[in-house]
Amino acid sequence: MQLDEIREFLSGEFPQVFRTHRLSVEEAAAGRARLHLTPQDIHLRPGAVISGPTIMMLADAAGYVALLSLGAEAKMAVTTNLTMNFLRAGRLGGDIVQTAQVIKPGRRLAVIVAETFGPDQAAIAHATMTYAMPAA
């Protein structure tokens, strides 16, 4: 799928994430994705730190977008595993950038790596994900 198709699909199918969370898909091509999030109060835990669930949502969304960039058949792919390593606190003060790359686009399982970067461009989290691909 092309970038504009992916944006339209996500906005229609996942409005709770892509319309209300200030999450935007900046790039999506050849198994790679780059998303931006402008954090709001709903994304924070005490201390003005970006919450773990927010960072996990970003990683999962970016992994899904990376898969969609390989083809529309990925629309029915589902996350079967997500392992997150938090490296440092993500602080309020600018956009959070999430990248993802499909490293194994299998017929049944796809493996993806993702990294989250804070406003200062320092890595704040690293994730590995496995998606179950739909049966042909």
C-alpha positions in Angstrom: 0.0 0.0 0.0 1.1 3.6 -0.7 1.4 6.2 2.1 -1.9 8.0 1.3 -3.7 4.6 1.2 -2.3 3.6 4.5 -3.2 7.0 6.2 -6.8 6.7 4.9 -7.2 3.1 6.0 -5.8 3.8 9.5 -8.0 6.9 10.0 -11.1 5.0 9.0 -10.4 1.7 10.8 -8.6 3.0 13.9 -10.0 6.5 14.6 -9.5 6.0 18.3 -5.8 6.1 17.7 -5.1 8.0 14.5 -7.7 10.8 14.8 -7.6 11.5 18.6 -4.1 10.8 19.7 -2.2 13.3 17.5 -0.4 10.4 15.9 0.7 10.8 12.3 2.2 8.5 9.8 5.2 10.4 8.3 6.7 7.6 6.2 5.7 4.1 5.1 7.5 2.2 2.3 9.4 -1.0 1.7 8.7 -2.5 5.1 9.7 0.6 7.0 7.6 3.2 8.9 8.0 6.4 10.8 5.3 7.9 13.0 5.2 11.1 15.1 3.2 11.6 18.3 2.6 15.0 19.9 2.1 14.0 23.5 -0.9 15.2 25.4 -1.9 14.9 29.0 -3.6 11.5 28.3 -0.1 10.1 27.3 1.6 11.0 30.6 2.2 9.3 33.9 3.1 11.2 37.0 6.2 13.3 36.6 5.3 14.3 33.0 6.8 11.1 31.7 5.4 9.4 28.5 3.6 6.3 29.8 4.6 2.8 28.9 1.3 1.9 27.3 1.6 5.0 25.0 5.1 3.9 23.9 3.9 0.3 23.3 0.9 1.6 21.3 3.3 3.6 19.2 5.6 0.6 18.5 2.6 -1.6 17.6 1.1 1.0 15.3 4.5 1.5 13.6 4.9 -2.2 13.1 1.5 -2.5 11.6 2.2 0.4 9.3 5.5 -1.1 8.2 3.6 -4.4 7.3 1.0 -2.4 5.4 3.7 -0.8 3.3 4.5 -4.3 2.0 0.9 -5.0 0.8 -2.8 -4.8 1.6 -2.9 -8.4 2.6 -1.4 -7.3 5.9 -4.6 -5.6 6.8 -5.7 -8.7 8.8 -2.3 -9.3 10.4 -2.4 -9.4 14.2 0.3 -8.9 16.9 1.2 -12.2 18.5 4.2 -10.9 20.5 5.6 -7.6 21.6 8.7 -7.3 23.7 9.5 -3.8 24.9 12.7 -2.6 26.5 12.5 0.9 28.1 15.8 2.6 27.9 15.1 6.0 29.5 12.2 8.2 30.5 10.5 10.0 27.6 9.7 13.5 28.7 7.1 16.0 27.6 8.5 18.8 25.5 8.2 17.8 21.8 7.3 15.1 19.4 8.0 11.4 20.0 9.3 9.6 16.9 8.6 5.9 16.4 10.3 3.9 13.7 9.7 0.3 12.6 11.3 -2.1 10.1 10.1 -5.5 9.0 13.2 -7.7 9.3 11.4 -11.0 8.3 8.3 -10.7 6.1 7.2 -14.4 6.3 4.1 -16.0 4.9 2.8 -17.0 8.4 4.8 -14.8 10.7 6.5 -11.4 10.3 9.2 -10.1 12.6 9.6 -6.4 13.2 12.0 -4.2 15.2 11.0 -0.7 16.4 12.7 2.2 18.2 11.2 5.1 20.0 13.0 8.5 20.1 12.3 11.5 22.4 12.3 15.1 21.4 16.1 15.2 22.0 16.5 12.3 19.5 17.7 10.0 22.2 16.4 6.5 22.1 13.8 5.9 24.8 12.6 2.4 23.9 13.3 -0.6 21.7 10.8 -3.3 20.7 10.7 -6.5 18.8 7.3 -7.8 17.5 5.9 -10.8 15.8 2.7 -10.6 13.7 0.6 -13.5 12.5 -0.1 -13.0 8.8 -3.6 -13.9 7.5 -4.0 -17.2 5.7 -4.0 -16.9 1.9 
